[in-house]
Amino acid sequence: MSFYNNYILPNLTDFVCRLALVNRQRQKIVPLAFGKVLEVGLGSGLNLPFYDHTKVEKLWGLEPSPRSMQKAKKRSATVKFKIDFLESSVMQIPLESCSANCILTTYTLCTLPDIKGALQEIARVLKPQGQLIFCEHGKAPDPEVSCWQDRLNPFWKTFSGGCNLNRDIPHLITRNGFSIKQMQSGYISKPRTLSYHYWGIATHC
């Protein structure tokens, strides 16, 4: 699986996450970021074109994959604000506490093995009045869909870099140091097992 994870998966993820329907979700949420921003799970930099450069003072891009980071650095060439690339895990963010005005996650919370620890570390880095801005896919509210998500998840997780189909994103956020201030949710495409989304803003409890 190391060859697959190192060479095939990053390119496959980049392709899927560039689909038009996914970019429409990015357009809804990324421009909300302001001030000093930490993007958790920068990946190959697909969010970079959607930031409002008039609102962003600085961006820290956190990404543990060197190959994805290389792609992100290439995509950063036209960005009009300062970017510091942090090749590190979310479990040990190399920033001081209360550093960021905003923390952005897009299609990241589904993959983190220790979601509780990750959200606690995110909360540490976020300023007291800061915002966690998120766009994630996850558990569907319809029993027949969520049942299939549970069935498919072990197979899906193995070949998608640890991505989980069935995480209850709002529950995880609110149980780990945050209060959701605004959120929308719904299916953005078919199949429904893959496409139930949550997007919104949370703050410290």
N, C-alpha and C positions, 0 to 999 in steps of 0.2 A: 504493500500500500504506500510505501514511501515515495516511489516513482510517481504514482498516481497523485498523491497529495502535493508533491513538490512541483510537478510539471503540468499535469492535466487539469487538476482541480482549479488552480488559480485562473487559468485561461477560460475554463468552462464557467466559473463563477462570474468572471468579468463579462462574458458574453450574455449570460442570463440577466445580470443586473443592469445591462444597457438597454434592455427591451423598452419599448415606448411606454408601456403601461407602468413600468417601474419608475421611469423618469418622470411620469406625471405625478407620482407620489412624492418624489424628491422635490418637484416644483412647489408642492403644497407646504413643505415643512422646512427645507434648508434655508430659504430666505428669511426665516424668522430669527436666525442666529444673529447675535450682536456682541460687540465688545471683544473681550478675550475669549476665544472659543476653543474648546477641546472636542475634537471629533474622535470618538472611541470606535475603532474599527474603520480606519480610513480606507482600507482595502486598496484598490487600484486608483483611487482618487475620483470616483464617479460623481461625488457630490460637489466637487470644486467649481464647476461652471454655474452652479445654482446659488452660491452664496451672493448676498448683496454686499459688494465691496465697499459701499458707502456706510455700512453699518458695522463691519468687522474691522477691529483694530489689529488682531493677530489671531492666527490659527495654529494650534498644536494638533498634529495628525498622528494619532497613536495606532500602530499596526505591527503585529508580531511577525508577519510574513515578509521576508526580504524580497521575494519576487513580486509580491503585490506592491510593496513600497517602491520598487524600481519603476513600475508603471505609474504610480502616483506622482513621483518626482518629475516624470516626463510630462504629465498632464498639468503640472503646476506652472509651466513656463509662462502662461498668459495671465496668471492670477495677480491681482493688483494689491494684495495685502501680504504681510510677512507670514511665512509658514516655517515652523520648526517641526521636523519629522522625528518622531519618537518611536524607535523600533523596540517595542516593549509590550509586555502583557498588561491587561487591565487590572490584574491582581496586584501589580506594583507600579502604579503610574508615577513616573519620575518628575513630579511636580509638587510644589509645596501645597499645604492645605489652603483652601479658600483662594485658589488661583484664578478660576474661570468664572466668567459671567454666565456662560452657557456651556452645556455639554450636549453634543448631538450624537445620537445613535440611529443608524438606519440599517436594518437587517443585520443586527449585531447581537441583540439579547437572546436570539434563538440559538446561538452557537456556544455561548459561554458555559463551560462545565460547572463552575461554581457561581451561579447567578447571584446568590445572596452576598458572597464576598465581593463580587464585582460591583454590585450596586452600592455596597458600603464604601468601597474605594472611590467610586464616582461621587458619592455624597461628600466624602472628605475633601475632594478637590474643588467642589462647587462652592461658590460664595454663598453666604447665608440667604441673600435675596436673589440668588441665581436661578436659572431655569434648566431643567432637563427636557430637551426637545427630542421627541422620538417618533420613528416610523418603523413599525415592525409587523411581521406576519405572525399568526399564532392560532390558538385554539378557537374554533368556530362555535357559535352559540347553539347551532342546530345539532341535536343528539345524533342524527344519522351521519352527519359530516364528521363530528368530533370522534365518533366511534371508529370511522375509517382512518382518521388521523392517528389514533392510538394504535391501530393495527399496522399501519404502514410505517410508523415512526422508527422502529428498530432498523429496518432496511434502509430507509431514507437517510437516517443519521450516519450510517456507515459510509455511504457514497457521496455525502454532501458536506463533508468537512465538519461533522458534528452538529449540523443544523437540526433543530427539533421542529416538527410540524405542530405540536400540540401544547405549546407553552401558553399559559394564561397570563399574558403580558400585563394587563392592568393589576391583576392580583399580585404578581411578583413585584411590580413597582411600588404599590401601596403597602406591601408587607415589609419593605426594606428601605424605609427612611424617607419616602416621598408621598406627597399628596397630589393627585391629578387635578389640575385646574381647568383644563379643557381637553376634550378628546372626541374624535370621530372614529367610526369603525364600519366595516362592511366588506363584502366580497368585491374584489377589483377585476376579476376575470374567472375563467374556468381553467382547470378543474377546481371545484370549491375546496377540496382538501388542501390545496396549496395556496389559496388566494385570500383568506380572511385576514384583513389588516386592521391595525390600530395605529392612529397617529394623533399626537397632541403635545401638551406641555404639562410638566410636573414641577413642583417645587419642594424644598425641604418641608418636612412635617413641622 
